[in-house]
Amino acid sequence: MASSREYLDFVLEQLSGIDGISYKAMMGEYIIYCKGKIVGGIYDDRFLVKPTKSALILMESAPLEVPYDGAKEMILVEDIENREFLNRLFCKMYDELPFSKGKK
């Protein structure tokens, strides 16, 4: 099941206070970037982020979910309406994430 454009718009609105947020459509889903680093994505209208150490600490009770068959588990962001939390989460995660490798 593909994610809806409406859910993407909602997530982007919640992240609008964070500098450098962008996205890329990929096979009906959306990859979310922060200043060139992949932070997570929207899969089946669920906002999932990479399980970095800081994300696991900040969301210790959040469920881990698989975005699609064969993928590694990611953390489901349940507190999506809390912009202050999202800002703190992305700031903490940013230093732990590698830059995207890009196309060869």
C-alpha positions as CSV (number, residue, x, y, z in Angstrom):
1,M,0.0,0.0,0.0
2,A,1.4,3.4,-1.0
3,S,1.4,6.4,1.3
4,S,-0.9,9.3,0.6
5,R,0.3,12.7,-0.4
6,E,-2.0,14.1,2.4
7,Y,0.0,12.2,5.1
8,L,3.3,13.4,3.6
9,D,2.0,17.0,3.7
10,F,0.9,16.5,7.3
11,V,4.4,15.2,8.3
12,L,6.2,18.0,6.4
13,E,4.0,20.5,8.2
14,Q,4.9,19.0,11.6
15,L,8.6,19.2,10.6
16,S,8.4,22.7,9.1
17,G,10.3,24.3,12.1
18,I,13.4,22.2,11.4
19,D,15.9,23.5,8.9
20,G,16.9,21.4,5.9
21,I,14.0,19.0,5.7
22,S,13.4,17.5,2.3
23,Y,11.9,14.4,0.8
24,K,12.1,12.1,-2.2
25,A,9.3,9.9,-3.5
26,M,10.3,6.3,-3.9
27,M,8.0,3.5,-5.1
28,G,4.9,5.0,-3.6
29,E,6.6,5.9,-0.3
30,Y,8.7,8.9,0.8
31,I,12.2,9.1,2.2
32,I,12.7,12.0,4.6
33,Y,16.0,13.9,4.7
34,C,17.5,16.4,7.1
35,K,20.3,18.5,5.7
36,G,21.2,15.7,3.2
37,K,21.0,12.8,5.7
38,I,18.3,10.2,5.6
39,V,16.4,10.3,8.9
40,G,13.5,8.0,8.0
41,G,10.5,7.8,5.8
42,I,6.8,7.5,5.4
43,Y,5.7,3.9,4.7
44,D,2.1,2.9,4.5
45,D,1.1,6.3,6.1
46,R,3.4,5.6,9.1
47,F,6.3,8.0,9.9
48,L,9.3,5.8,10.8
49,V,12.8,6.9,11.7
50,K,16.1,5.1,11.8
51,P,16.9,3.5,15.2
52,T,19.9,5.6,16.3
53,K,21.0,5.5,19.9
54,S,19.4,8.9,20.7
55,A,16.1,8.0,18.9
56,L,15.9,4.7,20.9
57,I,16.5,6.6,24.1
58,L,14.0,9.4,23.3
59,M,11.3,6.9,22.2
60,E,12.2,3.9,24.4
61,S,8.6,2.6,24.5
62,A,7.9,3.2,20.7
63,P,7.3,0.1,18.6
64,L,9.9,-1.1,16.1
65,E,8.3,-1.7,12.7
66,V,9.4,-3.0,9.3
67,P,8.8,-0.4,6.6
68,Y,8.5,-3.1,3.9
69,D,9.4,-6.7,3.4
70,G,13.1,-7.4,3.8
71,A,13.9,-4.1,5.4
72,K,15.5,-3.4,8.8
73,E,13.3,-2.3,11.6
74,M,12.7,1.3,12.2
75,I,11.0,3.3,15.1
76,L,7.4,4.3,14.7
77,V,7.0,8.0,15.6
78,E,3.9,8.1,17.7
79,D,4.2,11.6,19.0
80,I,3.9,13.2,15.5
81,E,1.9,16.2,16.7
82,N,4.6,17.4,19.2
83,R,6.8,19.7,17.1
84,E,9.1,20.5,20.1
85,F,9.8,16.7,20.5
86,L,10.4,16.3,16.7
87,N,12.9,19.1,16.7
88,R,14.7,17.6,19.7
89,L,14.6,14.2,18.1
90,F,16.0,15.4,14.7
91,C,18.7,17.5,16.4
92,K,19.9,14.5,18.4
93,M,19.7,12.0,15.5
94,Y,21.5,14.2,13.0
95,D,25.0,13.8,14.3
96,E,24.6,10.0,14.5
97,L,23.6,9.6,10.8
98,P,25.8,9.3,7.8
99,F,25.4,11.5,4.7
100,S,23.5,9.9,1.9
101,K,25.9,8.2,-0.6
102,G,24.1,9.5,-3.7
103,K,24.1,8.0,-7.1
104,K,27.2,6.4,-8.6
